[in-house]
Amino acid sequence: MRRRSASCSGCRAKLAAQLDHSWEHVTEIDRLGAVEGGTVVSRGINYCTAFEIALKIRELSGLLFESWSAADLMHGPVAAIGPGWPVVAGRAVRACTGRDGRGRDRSCGPAAPDGRDLG
């Protein structure tokens, strides 16, 4: 019998939950059918992730997606982002233990722009 590592505890349930969550938003993809491109933005340790996401979208769709650091984007290119222009924003996932510097519980997954925990 194989031993599972502690880091894999609950992986199946988490994967199933993520797949269910993904299907909830599938109909929203249709509204992206007419886009010509988009922007991927991130910062810090995930800055390189923005490049990879933009590259994969370009490879799979042929659309013009560019990556920017959050700081660089605010120095001018942000003016090119308007209504209907898709933006993919990435952020680092915080540890699942303890509290942050303000005494709040730490999230175990990504958060929506309004602060809702998506993990």
Secondary structure, 3 states (H helix, E strand, C coil): CCCCCHHHCCHHHHHHHHHHHHHHCHHHHHHHCCCCEEEEEECHHHHHHHHHHHHHHHHHHCCEEEEEEHHHHCCCHHHHCCCCCCEEECCCCCCCCCECCCCCECCCCCECCCCCECC
